[in-house]
């Protein structure tokens, strides 16, 4: 399996994932993601084979009962949003798309679309899910 490596701004934390994970970028417009990063979260999803190096430099913030957000404690780069096992069959990493090289990425979906402010839009046409759509997906997986 071909792997891709990403890193924070200072290089203290690196992440290695299967190359296939980093092509599809999803956008979250929820208020928490926008407050966390100053804009929507652009993320790639990986469920398996996530290798993190420099874990001593990773700070975890439990932002809700179902997930935590992580960042490099040195440079502040947002690394990933981690959904806990309780809601899904397997742990799911929503890794910041910006920590990986930009080649061959495509925007594939947007969630919490009802929370998106009017001052920005994406040119690509993607499926757009509401908060209720996401909750219904979680409930159908339980």
N, C-alpha and C positions, 0 to 999 in steps of 0.2 A: 504494500500500500504506500503510495506516495504521500509524503507529509509536507506541511507548510509551517513555517515558523513566523511568529509575530513577536513584537516586543513593545514595552512601554517606551516613553520618550528617552529616559536615561539608560535603558538597557538592563536595569537591575532585575527585571522580571521578563522572562520569555515564556511563550506558550507555543506548543507544537500540537497540531491537529491534522487529521486527514485532509488532504488538499480539497477533496470534494465538499467539505464543510464551508469553505470560504467563498464560494461563488455566489450563493443566494443570500442577499441582504434583505432583512426585514426592518421595518420602521415601527417604533412605538411612540405614539403621541401623548401618552398619559401624562398627567400633571407631575407625577413623581419623576419620571424619566426626564422631562423637560427641566424640572428644578435641579435634578442631579447634574445635568450636563449643559444647561443653557439652551438646549434645543432638543429635538427628538433623538431617541436612541437609534442608531444605525447598527444593527447587530447581525452576526452569523451564528447559526445554531449548530451545536455539536453535542451529541449524547455519549459518544464513545471515544476512547483513545485521546483524551485531552491530557497532555503532559505539561505541567507547570514547573518551571525552575525559578529559583529565587523566592520561594514561598515566604521566607522570613521577611521579605519586603512587601508582602501583600497585606492590606488592611481590609477587614470584612465589616460591613455594616448591615445588620439585619433590618431591612427597610419595611418588612411586613411579616406576617406569620407564615407566608409561603415562600419567601425568597430573601436573598441577600445580595448586596452590591459590593463589588470589590474594586480596589484601586491600588496603585503603587504608592507606598507610604513615603517614597522619596520624591518623585516628580508629580504625583497626583493623577497620572493617566488612568482613565477608567478602563478596567480590564474585562470584567464580565458581570453579568446578572445571572445568578444561580437559582434556578427553581428547585425546591426541595423534593425529595422522594415521595413525600406524602401525597402529592397531587398527581404525580406521574409514575409510570412504571419504572423509569430510570431517571437519574439526575440529568438535568438539561442545562447546559451552559449557553447563555446568549452572550457571545464574545463581541466586544467592540470591533466593528468592521475596520476601524482606523488603525488597529495595531498590526494588521496584515498588509502585504503588498497589494496595490490597487489593480493588478492585472485580472481581467476576466470576471469582474463582479457585476451583478445585475440586481436591480431592485425587484423583489418578488411579492411583497405584501406590506400592508400597513394595518396596524391595530390601534384600538382606542381612537378611532377616527373622529368620534364626536368631541374629543378633547383637543383636537388640532386647532390652534389659533388661525385666524384668517390671514396673518401676515406672511405666510409661506405656503408653497405648494410644490409638489414634485411633478415633473413633466411626464414621467412614465405612468402608464395606466396599470394599476395593480388591483388585486382583490383588497377590499377595505372592510375590516371587521370592527364592530363596536365592542364596548366592554361586555355587553350581554352575550354577544357571539362567543367571546373568549370564555366567559363563565360557563356557558352551555357546553363548550368543548371540554372543559375541565370536568364538569359533572358527568358527561358521557364517558369519560375515561376512568371514573372512579368505580 
